[in-house]
Amino acid sequence: MNKKPSKKTKLELFKGIEQAIDNKNYVFTQHGEIRSKQRLNDEQVIRILRDRRKKHDAARDYYLEGYQDWNYHIQGHTVDNQPVRIVVSFEENSMLIITVINLATEEYEK
């Protein structure tokens, strides 16, 4: 059984996101890929994750027993100013893009 990791600070989280994108060490989970294609495209998701105006919605973060890291909730906006939430996690040297939620059109339940 994996030990629950400590939660990343905002600085650690944003640095991890930047490094994963810069090194192309990110992957869309199957669910993340489906949701991304339904709502945006991969390039838009990466643009939002790179955007300096993104926010970390730490109150929504959660940990699922048995995984390597927390699921972190990032909020940003599309180019046409639609609010979006992107859930990411980290596994070894990769960032996982778990899901993409268009907050203008959908309610999200964890």
N, CA and C of each residue as an Amber inpcrd file, in Angstrom:
protein
   330
   0.8430000  -1.1810000   0.0000000   0.0000000   0.0000000   0.0000000
   0.8860000   1.2410000   0.0000000   0.5780000   2.1890000  -0.8760000
   1.3460000   3.4180000  -0.9710000   1.0490000   4.3450000   0.1890000
   2.0820000   5.0480000   0.6460000   1.9050000   6.0610000   1.6840000
   1.3640000   7.3200000   1.0230000   0.3950000   7.9570000   1.6750000
  -0.1970000   9.1810000   1.1310000   0.8750000  10.2630000   1.0580000
   1.1270000  10.8140000  -0.1410000   2.1550000  11.8540000  -0.2740000
   1.6540000  13.1810000   0.2860000   2.5990000  14.0320000   0.6350000
   2.1970000  15.3700000   1.0680000   1.7460000  16.1570000  -0.1610000
   0.8220000  17.0480000   0.0800000   0.2560000  17.8500000  -1.0010000
   1.2620000  18.9210000  -1.4300000   1.3800000  19.1420000  -2.7280000
   2.2910000  20.1590000  -3.2590000   1.7740000  21.5580000  -2.9200000
   2.6960000  22.4660000  -2.6860000   2.3300000  23.8690000  -2.5390000
   1.9860000  24.4160000  -3.9260000   1.3780000  25.5680000  -3.9680000
   1.0560000  26.2030000  -5.2580000   2.3290000  26.3720000  -6.0900000
   3.4080000  26.8240000  -5.4760000   4.6710000  27.0180000  -6.1880000
   5.1940000  25.6910000  -6.7400000   5.1850000  24.6430000  -5.9250000
   5.6410000  23.3230000  -6.3830000   4.7550000  22.7970000  -7.5120000
   3.4490000  22.9800000  -7.3670000   2.5030000  22.5260000  -8.3800000
   2.7430000  23.2180000  -9.7130000   2.8060000  24.5450000  -9.6950000
   2.9860000  25.2970000 -10.9380000   4.3440000  25.0150000 -11.5650000
   5.3810000  24.8260000 -10.7410000   6.7020000  24.4730000 -11.2700000
   6.6540000  23.0840000 -11.9160000   5.9620000  22.1350000 -11.2720000
   5.8210000  20.7940000 -11.8290000   5.0830000  20.7930000 -13.1540000
   4.0360000  21.6170000 -13.2460000   3.2790000  21.7330000 -14.4980000
   4.1780000  22.2820000 -15.5990000   4.8900000  23.3680000 -15.3120000
   5.7820000  23.9770000 -16.3080000   6.8580000  22.9980000 -16.7680000
   7.4780000  22.3020000 -15.8220000   8.5380000  21.3530000 -16.1870000
   7.9830000  20.2070000 -17.0350000   6.8200000  19.7050000 -16.6760000
   6.2220000  18.6070000 -17.4430000   5.9270000  19.0460000 -18.8770000
   5.4030000  20.2490000 -19.0190000   5.0900000  20.7520000 -20.3670000
   6.3770000  21.0180000 -21.1440000   7.3400000  21.6970000 -20.5120000
   8.6060000  22.0100000 -21.1840000   9.3150000  20.7470000 -21.6670000
   9.2640000  19.6930000 -20.8470000   9.9480000  18.4420000 -21.1790000
   9.0600000  17.4510000 -21.9290000   7.8380000  17.8900000 -22.2410000
   6.8550000  17.0300000 -22.9190000   6.6290000  15.7270000 -22.1490000
   6.6480000  15.8340000 -20.8280000   6.4050000  14.6980000 -19.9450000
   4.9940000  14.7660000 -19.3710000   4.0270000  14.8210000 -20.2570000
   2.6350000  14.8180000 -19.8150000   1.8530000  13.8850000 -20.7210000
   0.7890000  13.3610000 -20.1580000  -0.0560000  12.4470000 -20.9120000
  -1.5010000  12.6760000 -20.4810000  -2.3910000  12.6050000 -21.4530000
  -3.8160000  12.6610000 -21.1650000  -4.2520000  11.2440000 -20.8000000
  -4.9160000  11.0810000 -19.6660000  -5.4920000   9.7750000 -19.3600000
  -6.5870000   9.5130000 -20.3950000  -7.0790000   8.2980000 -20.4420000
  -8.1470000   8.0020000 -21.4000000  -9.3390000   8.9300000 -21.1600000
  -9.7190000   9.0980000 -19.9110000 -10.8350000   9.9900000 -19.5780000
 -10.4920000  11.4360000 -19.9480000  -9.2680000  11.8580000 -19.6230000
  -8.8390000  13.2130000 -19.9480000  -8.8530000  13.4910000 -21.4440000
  -8.4490000  12.5080000 -22.2180000  -8.4340000  12.6520000 -23.6750000
  -9.8600000  12.8050000 -24.2140000 -10.7660000  11.9880000 -23.7220000
 -12.1680000  12.0700000 -24.1590000 -12.7490000  13.4290000 -23.8010000
 -12.5840000  13.8430000 -22.5490000 -13.1430000  15.1220000 -22.0990000
 -12.4920000  16.3060000 -22.8130000 -11.2020000  16.2210000 -23.0490000
 -10.5160000  17.3020000 -23.7620000 -11.0910000  17.4580000 -25.1610000
 -11.2600000  16.3460000 -25.8600000 -11.7780000  16.4020000 -27.2380000
 -13.2200000  16.8990000 -27.2760000 -14.0030000  16.6110000 -26.2290000
 -15.3880000  17.0660000 -26.1830000 -15.4690000  18.5680000 -25.9210000
 -14.4990000  19.1000000 -25.2120000 -14.6220000  20.4670000 -24.7180000
 -13.6380000  21.4520000 -25.3400000 -12.4260000  21.0130000 -25.6030000
 -11.3620000  21.8650000 -26.1470000 -10.5280000  20.9960000 -27.0750000
  -9.2830000  21.3790000 -27.2660000  -8.3310000  20.4820000 -27.9000000
  -7.0730000  20.4660000 -27.0420000  -6.1730000  19.5490000 -27.3280000
  -4.9890000  19.3780000 -26.4800000  -4.1740000  20.6630000 -26.3610000
  -4.0220000  21.3820000 -27.4640000  -3.2280000  22.6220000 -27.4370000
  -3.8560000  23.6690000 -26.5210000  -5.1900000  23.7460000 -26.5270000
  -5.8730000  24.7050000 -25.6490000  -5.6720000  24.3290000 -24.1790000
  -5.7120000  23.0510000 -23.8760000  -5.4980000  22.5940000 -22.5040000
  -4.0930000  22.9910000 -22.0440000  -3.1000000  22.7370000 -22.8810000
  -1.7170000  23.0870000 -22.5330000  -1.5680000  24.6020000 -22.4010000
  -2.2070000  25.3710000 -23.2730000  -2.1400000  26.8250000 -23.1750000
  -2.6890000  27.3040000 -21.8350000  -3.8060000  26.7390000 -21.4100000
  -4.4010000  27.1210000 -20.1220000  -3.4700000  26.7540000 -18.9720000
  -2.8560000  25.5680000 -19.0410000  -1.9390000  25.1530000 -17.9780000
  -0.6780000  26.0200000 -17.9340000  -0.2850000  26.5900000 -19.0590000
   0.8810000  27.4800000 -19.1130000   0.5470000  28.9250000 -18.7150000
  -0.7080000  29.2870000 -18.8270000  -1.1390000  30.6710000 -18.6220000
  -0.7950000  31.1500000 -17.2040000  -0.1420000  32.2720000 -17.1060000
   0.2500000  32.8300000 -15.8050000  -0.9540000  33.2710000 -14.9720000
  -2.1060000  33.4120000 -15.6100000  -3.3160000  33.8240000 -14.8890000
  -4.0910000  32.6510000 -14.3050000  -3.6320000  31.4200000 -14.5450000
  -4.3250000  30.2460000 -13.9980000  -4.3360000  30.3240000 -12.4770000
  -5.3160000  29.6350000 -11.9020000  -5.4420000  29.6070000 -10.4520000
  -5.4910000  28.1610000  -9.9740000  -4.9790000  27.9590000  -8.7930000
  -5.0450000  26.6410000  -8.1650000  -6.2370000  26.6510000  -7.2170000
  -7.2240000  25.8120000  -7.4900000  -8.4090000  25.7010000  -6.6400000
  -8.1400000  24.5960000  -5.6100000  -7.3000000  24.9260000  -4.6320000
  -6.8020000  23.9380000  -3.6700000  -7.9080000  23.2820000  -2.8580000
  -9.0070000  23.9660000  -2.6410000 -10.1060000  23.4040000  -1.8520000
 -10.7230000  22.1780000  -2.5340000 -10.5710000  22.0480000  -3.8340000
 -11.1340000  20.9080000  -4.5780000 -10.1480000  19.7470000  -4.7320000
  -8.8880000  19.9540000  -4.3930000  -7.8980000  18.8850000  -4.5270000
  -8.2980000  17.6920000  -3.6590000  -7.9490000  16.5010000  -4.1170000
  -8.2370000  15.3080000  -3.3290000  -7.2160000  14.2260000  -3.6390000
  -7.1330000  13.2910000  -2.7300000  -6.2270000  12.1580000  -2.8780000
  -7.0540000  10.8800000  -2.9030000  -6.7610000  10.0190000  -3.8540000
  -7.3920000   8.7050000  -3.9290000  -6.3840000   7.6670000  -3.4440000
  -6.7880000   6.8680000  -2.4890000  -5.9180000   5.8570000  -1.9010000
  -5.2960000   4.9720000  -2.9800000  -3.9900000   4.7470000  -2.8530000
  -3.3110000   3.8470000  -3.7650000  -2.6250000   4.5220000  -4.9470000
  -2.8570000   5.8210000  -5.1420000  -2.2090000   6.5320000  -6.2420000
  -0.9540000   7.2320000  -5.7400000  -0.1290000   7.7070000  -6.6620000
   1.1530000   8.2810000  -6.2880000   1.0670000   9.7380000  -5.8320000
   0.0210000  10.4510000  -6.2290000  -0.0510000  11.8680000  -5.8840000
  -1.5040000  12.3170000  -5.7910000  -1.6690000  13.5380000  -5.3660000
  -2.9720000  14.1790000  -5.2640000  -3.4900000  14.5300000  -6.6570000
  -4.7940000  14.7230000  -6.7740000  -5.3980000  15.3180000  -7.9630000
  -5.5520000  16.8060000  -7.6700000  -4.9600000  17.6200000  -8.5310000
  -4.9380000  19.0750000  -8.3470000  -5.8620000  19.7400000  -9.3550000
  -6.6170000  20.7150000  -8.8930000  -7.5950000  21.4170000  -9.7330000
  -7.0560000  22.7890000 -10.1260000  -6.9370000  22.9940000 -11.4350000
  -6.4350000  24.2470000 -11.9930000  -7.5770000  24.9180000 -12.7470000
  -7.7840000  26.1870000 -12.4890000  -8.8190000  26.9330000 -13.2000000
  -8.1730000  27.9700000 -14.1000000  -8.7370000  28.1100000 -15.2910000
  -8.2660000  29.0890000 -16.2540000  -9.3840000  29.4170000 -17.2180000
  -9.0130000  30.0560000 -18.3170000 -10.0080000  30.4740000 -19.3080000
  -9.5200000  30.1520000 -20.7180000 -10.4800000  29.8270000 -21.5740000
 -10.1790000  29.6000000 -22.9830000  -9.9170000  30.9530000 -23.6430000
  -9.5130000  30.9340000 -24.9100000  -9.2540000  32.1850000 -25.6220000
 -10.5170000  33.0340000 -25.7570000 -11.6960000  32.3950000 -25.7390000
 -12.9430000  33.1650000 -25.7910000 -13.5290000  33.3720000 -24.3890000
 -12.6600000  33.2790000 -23.3760000 -12.9610000  33.6270000 -21.9900000
 -13.9690000  32.7000000 -21.3010000 -14.0650000  31.4500000 -21.7440000
 -14.9140000  30.4680000 -21.0590000 -14.1190000  29.8770000 -19.8810000
 -14.7180000  29.8120000 -18.6880000 -13.9990000  29.2490000 -17.5410000
 -13.8660000  27.7310000 -17.6580000 -12.6870000  27.2330000 -17.3220000
 -12.3660000  25.8170000 -17.4580000 -11.6310000  25.3520000 -16.2050000
 -11.9060000  24.1160000 -15.8110000 -11.1320000  23.4770000 -14.7480000
 -10.4340000  22.2700000 -15.3580000  -9.1550000  22.1410000 -15.0470000
  -8.3560000  21.0110000 -15.5130000  -7.8170000  20.3050000 -14.2790000
  -7.9900000  18.9970000 -14.2200000  -7.4930000  18.2200000 -13.0920000
  -6.2450000  17.4770000 -13.5380000  -5.1580000  17.6680000 -12.7850000
  -3.8850000  17.0160000 -13.1000000  -3.3840000  16.2600000 -11.8800000
  -2.5030000  15.3180000 -12.1330000  -1.8190000  14.5850000 -11.0850000
  -0.4180000  14.2760000 -11.6020000   0.4320000  13.7770000 -10.7380000
   1.8000000  13.4650000 -11.1410000   2.1030000  12.0190000 -10.7920000
   2.8560000  11.3700000 -11.6930000   3.2150000   9.9680000 -11.5350000
   4.6480000   9.8210000 -12.0110000   5.5270000   9.4380000 -11.1240000
   6.9490000   9.3560000 -11.4340000   7.4080000  10.6650000 -12.0660000
   7.8050000  10.6610000 -13.3380000   8.2840000  11.8860000 -13.9900000
   7.2690000  12.4850000 -14.9510000   6.0120000  12.0550000 -14.8710000
   4.9930000  12.5170000 -15.8150000   3.8550000  13.2400000 -15.1000000
   3.2600000  14.1670000 -15.8300000   2.0340000  14.8040000 -15.3660000
   0.8830000  14.1300000 -16.1050000  -0.1330000  13.7400000 -15.3610000
  -1.3300000  13.1500000 -15.9440000  -2.4170000  14.2160000 -16.0170000
  -3.0320000  14.3580000 -17.1740000  -4.1700000  15.2570000 -17.3260000
  -5.4000000  14.3770000 -17.1940000  -6.0720000  14.5050000 -16.0480000
  -7.1440000  13.5960000 -15.6520000  -8.4620000  13.9340000 -16.3440000
  -8.8370000  15.2110000 -16.3240000 -10.0830000  15.6260000 -16.9500000
 -10.0620000  17.1170000 -17.2370000 -11.0040000  17.5240000 -18.0810000
 -11.1830000  18.9270000 -18.4660000 -12.6730000  19.2320000 -18.3250000
 -12.9860000  20.2870000 -17.5910000 -14.3810000  20.6330000 -17.3350000
 -14.6300000  22.0580000 -17.7950000 -15.6310000  22.2440000 -18.6620000
 -16.0440000  23.5840000 -19.0670000 -17.0290000  24.0730000 -18.0160000
 -16.6220000  25.0070000 -17.1920000 -17.4410000  25.4570000 -16.0690000
 -18.6360000  26.2970000 -16.5030000 -18.6180000  26.8030000 -17.7180000
 -19.7390000  27.6070000 -18.2070000 -20.9470000  26.7290000 -18.5480000
 -20.6970000  25.4530000 -18.8520000 -21.8020000  24.6160000 -19.3210000
 -22.0470000  23.3750000 -18.4850000 -21.1720000  23.0880000 -17.5250000
 -21.3070000  21.8290000 -16.8020000 -21.1210000  21.9970000 -15.3090000
 -21.8560000  21.2340000 -14.5490000 -21.6230000  21.0900000 -13.1210000
 -20.6510000  19.9300000 -12.9630000 -19.8130000  20.0000000 -11.9970000
 -18.8400000  18.9430000 -11.7820000 -18.9930000  18.3890000 -10.3780000
 -19.1000000  17.1120000 -10.2950000 -19.1120000  16.4170000  -9.0040000
 -17.8920000  15.5200000  -8.9610000 -17.1810000  15.5320000  -7.8610000
 -16.0000000  14.7020000  -7.6870000 -16.3940000  13.2490000  -7.6470000
